[in-house]
């Protein structure tokens, strides 16, 4: 469990490198979104049989999932903060 959290933080930081700019929540929220993206991508990838545990494809799909969640977060939260 702790290793998964640490890998999720690494995935969140990697996603932040690929998607620079100001985030409405800061780096802590970005890392938490990285953990969520990694968990979702891991679940989908292993359940569908695309890869097994601890394969490099899992890290790549986790980064992609984190980028997707970060992108959606920026769209949703960015709109609510601009209207205030």
N, C-alpha and C positions, 0 to 999 in steps of 0.2 A: 504494500500500500504506500509506504513512504517513497519507494523507488518510483512508483507511478506518479506521485505528486511532484517529485523532483524532475522527472522526465517531462511532465506537463508544464512545469515552469520553464524548462529549456525550450520546449515547443512554443510556448507563448512568447519568449524572448526572440526566437527565430522568426516567428510570424511578424513580430514588431519590426524586425530588420527588413523584412520584405514589404511591409506596409508602413512606411514612416509617416510622421505627421502627428498632429495633436489629437489625442484621444480624450473624449469627455471625462473619462474616469481615471486617467493616469496609468502608471506602469503596473500598479497592483491589480487593477481591474483587467488590464491586458493579460497579465500572467494567469489570473483566474479564468479568463476566457480561453486561454491556451490550454489549461487543464480540462475545461469542458470540451473544447474541440478535439483534444487528444482522446478523451474518453469516448466521445461519440464516434469518431473515426475508427478507433480501435474496436469498438463493439460491432460496427457495421462491417469492417474489413475481415475480422475473424469469424463472424457469424456467416458471412457470405462465402467464406473460404478463399478470399483473395490472397491471404498470407497467414502465417502462423505467428505465434508469440515471438517477440524480439527479432524480427526480420527488419532490414532497412526499409522495406516498403511500408512498414507500419509507421516509422518515423515520418516518412514523406507524406503519407496520407493524414497523419496527425497534424502536420504543419498546414496542409491544405484545409483540413477541417477547422483549424484555428483561424486561418485567414478568412474563411467563409463566415464564421461566427463574429470575428472582429469587424468585417465589412458590414454585416447586418446590424451590429451594435452601433457602429458609427452612423448608419443611416437612421436608425430608430431614435437614438439618444441625441444625435446632432440636430434633428428636427425639433425635438421638444425644448432644447436649450436655446435655439434661435428664436422661438416664438415668445419667449418671456420678456 
